[in-house]
């Protein structure tokens, strides 16, 4: 598939998180300078955000609500023969729970990708040289994405606060009756 340079999809099941994500908007990568209160600050943003492997609860929460606004995920997809292929795509596809993924091209991995896949090759039969890239950069505006994720966090917070207030009110009324 790599030599043919044809778009392809693969049949498989079960996505496994890889501990590497890549910037959604590559314009954010690099060194940025800001001034505030007379102090010049330098911030460097890497193209990749690496997490520990195997993933833990901090990684999961961070990926869902924080870094996913700026990054896209790598996953291992189990193929029919029992081996795995690394796929890289827009993380919105994992939220829909779909079994149909967009067509993509097999490409060589970068140094960071190989480093991540070499750690996973011990547990999974995955070739660290290739990645099936199913993502088109710039597809999702990062500001809209961040706004939607913050809206979800706000709705969850309001829901939890409402249930908590209702529960407290019910307990107070119950204790007065006794």
Secondary structure, DSSP 8 states (H G I E B T S, - for coil): -TTTT--B---EEEEEEEEEEEESSGGG-EEEEEEETTEEEEEEE-SEEE--SS--HHHHHIIIIIGGGTEEEEEEEEETTS-EEEEEE-THHHHHT-S----BEEEE--HHHHHHHHHHTTTS-B-TTEEEE---TTSS-HHHHHHHHHHHHHHHHHHHHHHHHHHHHHHHHHHHH-
